[in-house]
Amino acid sequence: MKTATRSALTLSACLLIGLSAPALGAPHDSEVATKTVRFNDLDLSTADGAQTLYNRIAAAAREVCRGETYQFARKCRMRALEEAVSGVGSSLLSSIHRSTIERVEEVVRR
């Protein structure tokens, strides 16, 4: 992937995570937390590279989506993950995200 494209994707991932907070009821729009998720060192065409990026996005979402209630934090993390993964546009990353969601749903059903 070209450097310019990776830079744009990096920007997309970090902005989407940061923009999810106000949509979910953060106290003030001016206090939007953001976290830059860098991945120009990763090869997203490999499972290891995509999994590493997913882990980074999830960690950033946990850090940014701290709220007073568990429900707020959970919704914020879910939305941040969904938007960041979608913004990157990697089918392998999307597949990892879907399988993670399916595993969580299976555990919840038990």
C-alpha positions in Angstrom: 0.0 0.0 0.0 1.3 3.4 -0.9 2.5 5.8 1.9 -0.1 8.4 1.1 -2.9 5.9 1.3 -1.6 4.5 4.6 -1.4 8.1 6.0 -5.0 8.7 5.0 -6.1 5.4 6.6 -4.2 6.2 9.8 -6.0 9.6 9.9 -9.4 7.9 9.3 -8.9 5.4 12.1 -7.9 7.9 14.7 -10.6 10.4 13.7 -13.4 7.8 13.8 -12.4 6.6 17.2 -12.4 10.2 18.5 -15.6 11.2 16.8 -17.6 8.4 18.4 -17.6 9.9 21.8 -19.8 13.0 21.2 -22.3 10.9 19.3 -22.7 8.7 22.3 -23.3 11.5 24.8 -19.9 12.7 26.0 -20.3 15.7 28.4 -19.2 18.4 26.0 -18.4 18.3 22.3 -15.3 20.4 23.0 -13.9 17.6 25.2 -13.7 14.9 22.5 -11.0 12.5 23.3 -8.9 11.1 20.5 -6.3 8.4 20.1 -4.1 8.0 17.1 -3.8 4.5 15.9 -0.7 4.0 13.7 -0.3 1.1 11.4 2.1 2.0 8.7 4.4 -0.7 10.1 1.9 -3.4 9.5 1.0 -5.5 6.4 -2.8 -5.6 6.5 -2.8 -8.4 3.8 -1.6 -10.8 6.5 -3.6 -12.2 9.4 -0.9 -11.2 11.9 -0.9 -7.6 10.6 -4.6 -7.2 10.6 -4.9 -8.8 14.1 -2.3 -6.5 15.4 -4.1 -3.5 14.0 -7.4 -4.7 15.5 -5.7 -5.1 18.9 -4.4 -1.5 18.6 -7.8 -0.1 17.6 -9.5 -2.0 20.5 -7.0 -0.7 23.0 -7.5 2.8 21.7 -11.3 2.4 22.0 -11.0 1.2 25.6 -8.8 4.2 26.5 -11.0 6.8 24.7 -14.3 5.3 25.7 -14.2 5.6 29.5 -17.5 6.7 30.9 -19.4 6.9 34.1 -21.4 3.9 33.3 -20.5 0.5 31.9 -23.3 0.8 29.3 -21.9 4.1 28.0 -18.3 2.7 27.7 -19.6 -0.5 26.0 -21.6 1.3 23.4 -18.8 3.8 22.8 -16.3 1.0 22.3 -18.6 -0.9 20.0 -19.2 2.1 17.8 -15.6 3.2 17.8 -14.4 -0.3 16.7 -17.1 -0.6 14.0 -16.3 2.9 12.6 -12.5 2.5 12.7 -12.5 -1.0 11.2 -14.9 0.2 8.5 -12.8 3.3 7.8 -9.6 1.3 7.2 -11.3 -0.7 4.5 -9.5 -3.9 4.9 -11.5 -7.1 4.3 -9.2 -9.1 6.5 -9.6 -6.6 9.4 -13.3 -6.6 8.9 -13.4 -10.4 9.1 -11.4 -10.3 12.4 -13.8 -7.8 13.8 -16.9 -9.9 12.8 -15.4 -13.1 14.3 -14.6 -11.2 17.5 -18.2 -9.9 17.7 -19.6 -13.4 17.0 -17.5 -14.9 19.8 -18.7 -12.2 22.3 -22.3 -12.8 21.3 -21.8 -16.6 21.8 -20.4 -16.1 25.3 -23.3 -13.7 26.2 -25.9 -16.3 25.0 -24.5 -19.0 27.3 
